[in-house]
Amino acid sequence: MAVILVTGSEGLVGSGLRPLLRRRGHQVRCFDVRAHGHQRGDTWRLSEVQRAVQDVDGVVHLAAVSRVVWGERDPAACWATNVDGTNNVIEACLSQARPPWVLFASSREVYGQADELPVAEHAPLRPVNIYGRSKVAGEDLVLAARARGLRTAVVRLANVYGSPDDHADRVVPAFARAAARGSELRVDGPDHTFDFTHIDDVAEGLGRLVGRLEGGASDLPPIHLLPGRPTTLGELARLAIEVAGSGSCIRMAPPRSYDVSQFYGDPSLASSVLGGWRAAVSLRDGLSRLVHAFRKMEVAS
């Protein structure tokens, strides 16, 4: 039974991944600034990371400033968490007598405004915001650590959604919550187009990557986990209202200056490397689940 440390364990992806790893027989250690007791830790502090990685077989490194807008508001904190924190994880792992493997969660933001769609993993990395640049720097650190004897992998995530406990201003939960309540949906850039990936699909893909690392893989290419199905923000808003059966209205607004306007990817590499992985949860189904969850929360309160 492998012992796996999950940094950022209390976030959306960490919360979705932990139960899957446990179902597959792994022992999971949590590490997050929002955790309690001995599981609380901050990747800014090397000593705390060194204690956390002792006697683990692998690390799924999710801890990050995970929003583009947060990076724009506090670039220094974004860089310190996403780059310096990642370097602390690498150095802590390399300091162990038996270094654990490291799976690093990156983002589709590393591609910036891609020239061709759908985007494949070999596309140029040209981030347009501090968050994307910090993720490119994190990838560079993780891949360079292979030359120092660390087994690593990089996964690039794209617009992950699926929990009502997610940050309220993320676009999918924001639309689902508003539609469930019958309130207005504000769409910043209705023609902006993206992939939207359900947390269940992300957890499954990460679980398969963990399996490859546990099996000794040492040269995995960066892989993005996404459905490859483009949806505009305007379409997303209308679909949320449709599945909710509500009378919500939509208010169009201009896009933010630091956002990528179009991205959807090619999922074929993930399928070939991860044993046929594909995004199985449709956007309609995922939105329907969220709307139901929000309405259940309203009743409970």
Buried (B, 14 or more C-beta within 10 A) or exposed (E): EBBBBBBBBBBBBBBBBBEBBEEEEBEBBBBBBEBEEEBBBBBBEBEBBBEBBBEBBBBBBBBBBBBBBBBBEEBEEBBBBBBBBBBBBBBBBBEEEEBBBBBBBBBBBBBBEBEEBBBBBEBEBBBBBBBBBBBBBBBBBBBEBBEEEBBBBBBBBBBBBBBBEBBEEBBBBBBBBBBBBEEEBBBBBBEBBBBBBBBBBBBBBBBBBBBBBBEEBEEBEBBBBBBBBBBBBBBBBBBBBEBBEBEBEBEBEEBEEBBBEBBBBBBEBBBEBBEEBBBEBEBEEBBBBBBBBBBEEEEEE
